[in-house]
């Protein structure tokens, strides 16, 4: 699966949701007493709620919210792992 295919799955109006999720995830990562395993759940719930607020509640909003939150987490992990790989090389 390539990035272009993923971009076609997410509504372009929701790029702000992806950016907001990335910021929220980074803030949560730096917050003491927030376990790392819970960050993905918090980010996805935030994305679903924000997407429902922007597009209205419905099955499409739920799916788009999950995709937006997951894409933010995937993007963060992609950048993090690429940086870790570059540091080890």
Backbone as XML, in Angstrom:
<?xml version="1.0"?>
<chain id="A" units="angstrom">
  <residue number="1" name="UNK">
    <atom name="N" x="0.855" y="-1.172" z="0.000"/>
    <atom name="CA" x="0.000" y="0.000" z="0.000"/>
    <atom name="C" x="0.902" y="1.237" z="0.000"/>
  </residue>
  <residue number="2" name="UNK">
    <atom name="N" x="0.662" y="2.150" z="-0.915"/>
    <atom name="CA" x="1.486" y="3.346" z="-0.958"/>
    <atom name="C" x="0.706" y="4.545" z="-0.386"/>
  </residue>
  <residue number="3" name="UNK">
    <atom name="N" x="1.432" y="5.649" z="-0.166"/>
    <atom name="CA" x="0.852" y="6.840" z="0.467"/>
    <atom name="C" x="-0.258" y="7.454" z="-0.369"/>
  </residue>
  <residue number="4" name="UNK">
    <atom name="N" x="-0.150" y="7.401" z="-1.690"/>
    <atom name="CA" x="-1.196" y="7.982" z="-2.542"/>
    <atom name="C" x="-2.529" y="7.290" z="-2.340"/>
  </residue>
  <residue number="5" name="UNK">
    <atom name="N" x="-2.488" y="6.000" z="-2.157"/>
    <atom name="CA" x="-3.731" y="5.256" z="-1.925"/>
    <atom name="C" x="-4.347" y="5.663" z="-0.592"/>
  </residue>
  <residue number="6" name="UNK">
    <atom name="N" x="-3.517" y="5.839" z="0.431"/>
    <atom name="CA" x="-4.022" y="6.255" z="1.743"/>
    <atom name="C" x="-4.630" y="7.648" z="1.651"/>
  </residue>
  <residue number="7" name="UNK">
    <atom name="N" x="-3.960" y="8.560" z="0.929"/>
    <atom name="CA" x="-4.492" y="9.928" z="0.794"/>
    <atom name="C" x="-5.850" y="9.941" z="0.124"/>
  </residue>
  <residue number="8" name="UNK">
    <atom name="N" x="-6.112" y="8.999" z="-0.782"/>
    <atom name="CA" x="-7.414" y="8.971" z="-1.446"/>
    <atom name="C" x="-8.507" y="8.469" z="-0.512"/>
  </residue>
  <residue number="9" name="UNK">
    <atom name="N" x="-8.142" y="7.767" z="0.549"/>
    <atom name="CA" x="-9.137" y="7.262" z="1.499"/>
    <atom name="C" x="-9.632" y="8.339" z="2.460"/>
  </residue>
  <residue number="10" name="UNK">
    <atom name="N" x="-8.793" y="9.333" z="2.739"/>
    <atom name="CA" x="-9.139" y="10.366" z="3.717"/>
    <atom name="C" x="-9.667" y="11.594" z="2.983"/>
  </residue>
  <residue number="11" name="UNK">
    <atom name="N" x="-10.808" y="12.079" z="3.436"/>
    <atom name="CA" x="-11.421" y="13.282" z="2.883"/>
    <atom name="C" x="-10.441" y="14.457" z="3.025"/>
  </residue>
  <residue number="12" name="UNK">
    <atom name="N" x="-10.151" y="15.178" z="1.958"/>
    <atom name="CA" x="-9.190" y="16.288" z="2.032"/>
    <atom name="C" x="-9.569" y="17.354" z="3.066"/>
  </residue>
  <residue number="13" name="UNK">
    <atom name="N" x="-10.848" y="17.483" z="3.376"/>
    <atom name="CA" x="-11.277" y="18.453" z="4.384"/>
    <atom name="C" x="-10.757" y="18.092" z="5.772"/>
  </residue>
  <residue number="14" name="UNK">
    <atom name="N" x="-10.296" y="16.857" z="5.939"/>
    <atom name="CA" x="-9.894" y="16.377" z="7.258"/>
    <atom name="C" x="-8.384" y="16.430" z="7.486"/>
  </residue>
  <residue number="15" name="UNK">
    <atom name="N" x="-7.653" y="17.064" z="6.606"/>
    <atom name="CA" x="-6.214" y="17.195" z="6.834"/>
    <atom name="C" x="-5.934" y="17.982" z="8.107"/>
  </residue>
  <residue number="16" name="UNK">
    <atom name="N" x="-6.814" y="18.908" z="8.442"/>
    <atom name="CA" x="-6.663" y="19.655" z="9.697"/>
    <atom name="C" x="-6.856" y="18.722" z="10.892"/>
  </residue>
  <residue number="17" name="UNK">
    <atom name="N" x="-7.697" y="17.721" z="10.757"/>
    <atom name="CA" x="-7.895" y="16.743" z="11.835"/>
    <atom name="C" x="-6.626" y="15.917" z="12.012"/>
  </residue>
  <residue number="18" name="UNK">
    <atom name="N" x="-6.015" y="15.506" z="10.904"/>
    <atom name="CA" x="-4.762" y="14.749" z="10.976"/>
    <atom name="C" x="-3.688" y="15.579" z="11.676"/>
  </residue>
  <residue number="19" name="UNK">
    <atom name="N" x="-3.579" y="16.851" z="11.294"/>
    <atom name="CA" x="-2.582" y="17.730" z="11.921"/>
    <atom name="C" x="-2.870" y="17.915" z="13.409"/>
  </residue>
  <residue number="20" name="UNK">
    <atom name="N" x="-4.137" y="18.113" z="13.751"/>
    <atom name="CA" x="-4.509" y="18.289" z="15.158"/>
    <atom name="C" x="-4.209" y="17.019" z="15.957"/>
  </residue>
  <residue number="21" name="UNK">
    <atom name="N" x="-4.467" y="15.869" z="15.364"/>
    <atom name="CA" x="-4.178" y="14.598" z="16.044"/>
    <atom name="C" x="-2.687" y="14.422" z="16.269"/>
  </residue>
  <residue number="22" name="UNK">
    <atom name="N" x="-1.890" y="14.821" z="15.300"/>
    <atom name="CA" x="-0.438" y="14.726" z="15.435"/>
    <atom name="C" x="0.025" y="15.591" z="16.607"/>
  </residue>
  <residue number="23" name="UNK">
    <atom name="N" x="-0.509" y="16.801" z="16.705"/>
    <atom name="CA" x="-0.148" y="17.713" z="17.796"/>
    <atom name="C" x="-0.612" y="17.163" z="19.139"/>
  </residue>
  <residue number="24" name="UNK">
    <atom name="N" x="-1.851" y="16.695" z="19.210"/>
    <atom name="CA" x="-2.387" y="16.118" z="20.450"/>
    <atom name="C" x="-1.543" y="14.919" z="20.877"/>
  </residue>
  <residue number="25" name="UNK">
    <atom name="N" x="-1.195" y="14.061" z="19.931"/>
    <atom name="CA" x="-0.363" y="12.892" z="20.241"/>
    <atom name="C" x="0.994" y="13.287" z="20.796"/>
  </residue>
  <residue number="26" name="UNK">
    <atom name="N" x="1.616" y="14.291" z="20.197"/>
    <atom name="CA" x="2.907" y="14.764" z="20.704"/>
    <atom name="C" x="2.772" y="15.353" z="22.103"/>
  </residue>
  <residue number="27" name="UNK">
    <atom name="N" x="1.712" y="16.098" z="22.334"/>
    <atom name="CA" x="1.491" y="16.666" z="23.668"/>
    <atom name="C" x="1.273" y="15.560" z="24.700"/>
  </residue>
  <residue number="28" name="UNK">
    <atom name="N" x="0.490" y="14.551" z="24.329"/>
    <atom name="CA" x="0.238" y="13.446" z="25.257"/>
    <atom name="C" x="1.511" y="12.660" z="25.535"/>
  </residue>
  <residue number="29" name="UNK">
    <atom name="N" x="2.345" y="12.504" z="24.520"/>
    <atom name="CA" x="3.599" y="11.761" z="24.699"/>
    <atom name="C" x="4.496" y="12.441" z="25.724"/>
  </residue>
  <residue number="30" name="UNK">
    <atom name="N" x="4.443" y="13.764" z="25.786"/>
    <atom name="CA" x="5.284" y="14.532" z="26.711"/>
    <atom name="C" x="4.619" y="14.754" z="28.072"/>
  </residue>
  <residue number="31" name="UNK">
    <atom name="N" x="3.375" y="14.304" z="28.219"/>
    <atom name="CA" x="2.636" y="14.503" z="29.462"/>
    <atom name="C" x="2.921" y="13.346" z="30.419"/>
  </residue>
  <residue number="32" name="UNK">
    <atom name="N" x="3.395" y="13.664" z="31.632"/>
    <atom name="CA" x="3.614" y="12.596" z="32.607"/>
    <atom name="C" x="2.285" y="11.914" z="32.980"/>
  </residue>
  <residue number="33" name="UNK">
    <atom name="N" x="2.365" y="10.693" z="33.345"/>
    <atom name="CA" x="1.232" y="9.897" z="33.816"/>
    <atom name="C" x="0.243" y="9.521" z="32.721"/>
  </residue>
  <residue number="34" name="UNK">
    <atom name="N" x="0.594" y="9.735" z="31.456"/>
    <atom name="CA" x="-0.223" y="9.245" z="30.341"/>
    <atom name="C" x="0.540" y="8.076" z="29.740"/>
  </residue>
  <residue number="35" name="UNK">
    <atom name="N" x="0.029" y="6.856" z="29.934"/>
    <atom name="CA" x="0.752" y="5.693" z="29.407"/>
    <atom name="C" x="0.813" y="5.720" z="27.874"/>
  </residue>
  <residue number="36" name="UNK">
    <atom name="N" x="1.948" y="5.313" z="27.336"/>
    <atom name="CA" x="2.134" y="5.322" z="25.885"/>
    <atom name="C" x="1.060" y="4.515" z="25.159"/>
  </residue>
  <residue number="37" name="UNK">
    <atom name="N" x="0.649" y="3.387" z="25.741"/>
    <atom name="CA" x="-0.323" y="2.533" z="25.063"/>
    <atom name="C" x="-1.676" y="3.226" z="24.903"/>
  </residue>
  <residue number="38" name="UNK">
    <atom name="N" x="-1.979" y="4.208" z="25.742"/>
    <atom name="CA" x="-3.296" y="4.857" z="25.680"/>
    <atom name="C" x="-3.346" y="6.001" z="24.666"/>
  </residue>
  <residue number="39" name="UNK">
    <atom name="N" x="-2.196" y="6.461" z="24.211"/>
    <atom name="CA" x="-2.165" y="7.632" z="23.322"/>
    <atom name="C" x="-2.913" y="7.357" z="22.025"/>
  </residue>
  <residue number="40" name="UNK">
    <atom name="N" x="-2.721" y="6.207" z="21.435"/>
    <atom name="CA" x="-3.396" y="5.901" z="20.170"/>
    <atom name="C" x="-4.915" y="5.925" z="20.339"/>
  </residue>
  <residue number="41" name="UNK">
    <atom name="N" x="-5.411" y="5.419" z="21.453"/>
    <atom name="CA" x="-6.859" y="5.413" z="21.688"/>
    <atom name="C" x="-7.391" y="6.833" z="21.871"/>
  </residue>
  <residue number="42" name="UNK">
    <atom name="N" x="-6.674" y="7.631" z="22.627"/>
    <atom name="CA" x="-7.088" y="9.018" z="22.857"/>
    <atom name="C" x="-7.094" y="9.791" z="21.547"/>
  </residue>
  <residue number="43" name="UNK">
    <atom name="N" x="-6.065" y="9.614" z="20.744"/>
    <atom name="CA" x="-5.961" y="10.324" z="19.472"/>
    <atom name="C" x="-7.101" y="9.915" z="18.534"/>
  </residue>
  <residue number="44" name="UNK">
    <atom name="N" x="-7.406" y="8.637" z="18.455"/>
    <atom name="CA" x="-8.473" y="8.179" z="17.557"/>
    <atom name="C" x="-9.837" y="8.676" z="18.029"/>
  </residue>
  <residue number="45" name="UNK">
    <atom name="N" x="-10.090" y="8.644" z="19.328"/>
    <atom name="CA" x="-11.366" y="9.163" z="19.842"/>
    <atom name="C" x="-11.481" y="10.660" z="19.547"/>
  </residue>
  <residue number="46" name="UNK">
    <atom name="N" x="-10.400" y="11.399" z="19.761"/>
    <atom name="CA" x="-10.379" y="12.822" z="19.444"/>
    <atom name="C" x="-10.674" y="13.036" z="17.956"/>
  </residue>
  <residue number="47" name="UNK">
    <atom name="N" x="-10.055" y="12.239" z="17.095"/>
    <atom name="CA" x="-10.255" y="12.370" z="15.650"/>
    <atom name="C" x="-11.704" y="12.086" z="15.266"/>
  </residue>
  <residue number="48" name="UNK">
    <atom name="N" x="-12.291" y="11.059" z="15.846"/>
    <atom name="CA" x="-13.687" y="10.731" z="15.533"/>
    <atom name="C" x="-14.611" y="11.864" z="15.977"/>
  </residue>
  <residue number="49" name="UNK">
    <atom name="N" x="-14.395" y="12.380" z="17.176"/>
    <atom name="CA" x="-15.238" y="13.475" z="17.665"/>
    <atom name="C" x="-15.079" y="14.735" z="16.823"/>
  </residue>
  <residue number="50" name="UNK">
    <atom name="N" x="-13.849" y="15.082" z="16.479"/>
    <atom name="CA" x="-13.610" y="16.271" z="15.667"/>
    <atom name="C" x="-14.190" y="16.098" z="14.262"/>
  </residue>
  <residue number="51" name="UNK">
    <atom name="N" x="-14.051" y="14.913" z="13.697"/>
    <atom name="CA" x="-14.609" y="14.639" z="12.368"/>
    <atom name="C" x="-16.132" y="14.707" z="12.401"/>
  </residue>
  <residue number="52" name="UNK">
    <atom name="N" x="-16.745" y="14.147" z="13.435"/>
    <atom name="CA" x="-18.200" y="14.214" z="13.559"/>
    <atom name="C" x="-18.670" y="15.661" z="13.699"/>
  </residue>
  <residue number="53" name="UNK">
    <atom name="N" x="-17.890" y="16.471" z="14.400"/>
    <atom name="CA" x="-18.239" y="17.885" z="14.549"/>
    <atom name="C" x="-18.140" y="18.610" z="13.203"/>
  </residue>
  <residue number="54" name="UNK">
    <atom name="N" x="-17.117" y="18.265" z="12.409"/>
    <atom name="CA" x="-16.919" y="18.933" z="11.127"/>
    <atom name="C" x="-17.884" y="18.455" z="10.040"/>
  </residue>
  <residue number="55" name="UNK">
    <atom name="N" x="-18.131" y="17.151" z="9.981"/>
    <atom name="CA" x="-18.922" y="16.574" z="8.891"/>
    <atom name="C" x="-20.336" y="16.178" z="9.293"/>
  </residue>
  <residue number="56" name="UNK">
    <atom name="N" x="-20.626" y="16.192" z="10.584"/>
    <atom name="CA" x="-21.911" y="15.671" z="11.058"/>
    <atom name="C" x="-21.774" y="14.201" z="11.401"/>
  </residue>
  <residue number="57" name="UNK">
    <atom name="N" x="-22.588" y="13.745" z="12.335"/>
    <atom name="CA" x="-22.462" y="12.370" z="12.804"/>
    <atom name="C" x="-23.027" y="11.394" z="11.783"/>
  </residue>
  <residue number="58" name="UNK">
    <atom name="N" x="-22.335" y="10.299" z="11.580"/>
    <atom name="CA" x="-22.782" y="9.248" z="10.673"/>
    <atom name="C" x="-21.686" y="8.226" z="10.493"/>
  </residue>
  <residue number="59" name="UNK">
    <atom name="N" x="-22.005" y="7.156" z="9.787"/>
    <atom name="CA" x="-21.011" y="6.099" z="9.576"/>
    <atom name="C" x="-19.760" y="6.601" z="8.851"/>
  </residue>
  <residue number="60" name="UNK">
    <atom name="N" x="-19.939" y="7.493" z="7.870"/>
    <atom name="CA" x="-18.785" y="8.011" z="7.145"/>
    <atom name="C" x="-17.871" y="8.820" z="8.065"/>
  </residue>
  <residue number="61" name="UNK">
    <atom name="N" x="-18.464" y="9.590" z="8.978"/>
    <atom name="CA" x="-17.661" y="10.369" z="9.930"/>
    <atom name="C" x="-16.873" y="9.451" z="10.848"/>
  </residue>
  <residue number="62" name="UNK">
    <atom name="N" x="-17.494" y="8.386" z="11.276"/>
    <atom name="CA" x="-16.813" y="7.418" z="12.134"/>
    <atom name="C" x="-15.608" y="6.817" z="11.408"/>
  </residue>
  <residue number="63" name="UNK">
    <atom name="N" x="-15.824" y="6.371" z="10.187"/>
    <atom name="CA" x="-14.741" y="5.762" z="9.414"/>
    <atom name="C" x="-13.657" y="6.790" z="9.102"/>
  </residue>
  <residue number="64" name="UNK">
    <atom name="N" x="-14.059" y="7.989" z="8.674"/>
    <atom name="CA" x="-13.082" y="9.026" z="8.357"/>
    <atom name="C" x="-12.299" y="9.454" z="9.600"/>
  </residue>
  <residue number="65" name="UNK">
    <atom name="N" x="-12.959" y="9.501" z="10.746"/>
    <atom name="CA" x="-12.273" y="9.845" z="11.991"/>
    <atom name="C" x="-11.239" y="8.804" z="12.377"/>
  </residue>
  <residue number="66" name="UNK">
    <atom name="N" x="-11.613" y="7.547" z="12.249"/>
    <atom name="CA" x="-10.670" y="6.466" z="12.559"/>
    <atom name="C" x="-9.483" y="6.520" z="11.599"/>
  </residue>
  <residue number="67" name="UNK">
    <atom name="N" x="-9.764" y="6.723" z="10.312"/>
    <atom name="CA" x="-8.671" y="6.814" z="9.335"/>
    <atom name="C" x="-7.764" y="8.012" z="9.618"/>
  </residue>
  <residue number="68" name="UNK">
    <atom name="N" x="-8.351" y="9.145" z="9.965"/>
    <atom name="CA" x="-7.548" y="10.344" z="10.241"/>
    <atom name="C" x="-6.658" y="10.141" z="11.461"/>
  </residue>
  <residue number="69" name="UNK">
    <atom name="N" x="-7.228" y="9.596" z="12.531"/>
    <atom name="CA" x="-6.443" y="9.335" z="13.736"/>
    <atom name="C" x="-5.357" y="8.305" z="13.486"/>
  </residue>
  <residue number="70" name="UNK">
    <atom name="N" x="-5.708" y="7.253" z="12.778"/>
    <atom name="CA" x="-4.731" y="6.210" z="12.479"/>
    <atom name="C" x="-3.624" y="6.737" z="11.575"/>
  </residue>
  <residue number="71" name="UNK">
    <atom name="N" x="-3.976" y="7.584" z="10.631"/>
    <atom name="CA" x="-2.977" y="8.152" z="9.731"/>
    <atom name="C" x="-2.010" y="9.057" z="10.491"/>
  </residue>
  <residue number="72" name="UNK">
    <atom name="N" x="-2.531" y="9.801" z="11.468"/>
    <atom name="CA" x="-1.657" y="10.656" z="12.287"/>
    <atom name="C" x="-0.675" y="9.803" z="13.091"/>
  </residue>
  <residue number="73" name="UNK">
    <atom name="N" x="-1.166" y="8.735" z="13.693"/>
    <atom name="CA" x="-0.301" y="7.851" z="14.475"/>
    <atom name="C" x="0.702" y="7.150" z="13.557"/>
  </residue>
  <residue number="74" name="UNK">
    <atom name="N" x="0.230" y="6.663" z="12.410"/>
    <atom name="CA" x="1.122" y="6.004" z="11.455"/>
    <atom name="C" x="2.193" y="6.963" z="10.954"/>
  </residue>
  <residue number="75" name="UNK">
    <atom name="N" x="1.798" y="8.185" z="10.637"/>
    <atom name="CA" x="2.760" y="9.174" z="10.166"/>
    <atom name="C" x="3.813" y="9.486" z="11.213"/>
  </residue>
  <residue number="76" name="UNK">
    <atom name="N" x="3.374" y="9.619" z="12.456"/>
    <atom name="CA" x="4.318" y="9.887" z="13.544"/>
    <atom name="C" x="5.298" y="8.730" z="13.696"/>
  </residue>
  <residue number="77" name="UNK">
    <atom name="N" x="4.796" y="7.521" z="13.686"/>
    <atom name="CA" x="5.661" y="6.351" z="13.824"/>
    <atom name="C" x="6.614" y="6.222" z="12.632"/>
  </residue>
  <residue number="78" name="UNK">
    <atom name="N" x="6.129" y="6.550" z="11.450"/>
    <atom name="CA" x="6.965" y="6.495" z="10.260"/>
    <atom name="C" x="8.147" y="7.450" z="10.388"/>
  </residue>
  <residue number="79" name="UNK">
    <atom name="N" x="7.875" y="8.669" z="10.796"/>
    <atom name="CA" x="8.937" y="9.668" z="10.968"/>
    <atom name="C" x="9.881" y="9.238" z="12.091"/>
  </residue>
  <residue number="80" name="UNK">
    <atom name="N" x="9.327" y="8.768" z="13.201"/>
    <atom name="CA" x="10.137" y="8.359" z="14.344"/>
    <atom name="C" x="11.066" y="7.192" z="13.978"/>
  </residue>
  <residue number="81" name="UNK">
    <atom name="N" x="10.509" y="6.186" z="13.310"/>
    <atom name="CA" x="11.311" y="5.015" z="12.950"/>
    <atom name="C" x="12.349" y="5.353" z="11.886"/>
  </residue>
  <residue number="82" name="UNK">
    <atom name="N" x="12.002" y="6.235" z="10.963"/>
    <atom name="CA" x="12.984" y="6.659" z="9.955"/>
    <atom name="C" x="14.134" y="7.402" z="10.623"/>
  </residue>
  <residue number="83" name="UNK">
    <atom name="N" x="13.814" y="8.242" z="11.594"/>
    <atom name="CA" x="14.861" y="8.976" z="12.304"/>
    <atom name="C" x="15.726" y="8.012" z="13.109"/>
  </residue>
  <residue number="84" name="UNK">
    <atom name="N" x="15.101" y="7.051" z="13.794"/>
    <atom name="CA" x="15.860" y="6.056" z="14.558"/>
    <atom name="C" x="16.764" y="5.242" z="13.634"/>
  </residue>
  <residue number="85" name="UNK">
    <atom name="N" x="16.263" y="4.877" z="12.462"/>
    <atom name="CA" x="17.083" y="4.133" z="11.512"/>
    <atom name="C" x="18.253" y="4.944" z="11.002"/>
  </residue>
  <residue number="86" name="UNK">
    <atom name="N" x="18.012" y="6.231" z="10.776"/>
    <atom name="CA" x="19.098" y="7.101" z="10.294"/>
    <atom name="C" x="20.140" y="7.297" z="11.379"/>
  </residue>
  <residue number="87" name="UNK">
    <atom name="N" x="19.716" y="7.372" z="12.641"/>
    <atom name="CA" x="20.664" y="7.534" z="13.747"/>
    <atom name="C" x="21.527" y="6.291" z="13.941"/>
  </residue>
  <residue number="88" name="UNK">
    <atom name="N" x="20.983" y="5.125" z="13.643"/>
    <atom name="CA" x="21.720" y="3.868" z="13.824"/>
    <atom name="C" x="22.668" y="3.591" z="12.666"/>
  </residue>
  <residue number="89" name="UNK">
    <atom name="N" x="22.417" y="4.199" z="11.522"/>
    <atom name="CA" x="23.245" y="3.925" z="10.337"/>
    <atom name="C" x="24.579" y="4.616" z="10.386"/>
  </residue>
</chain>
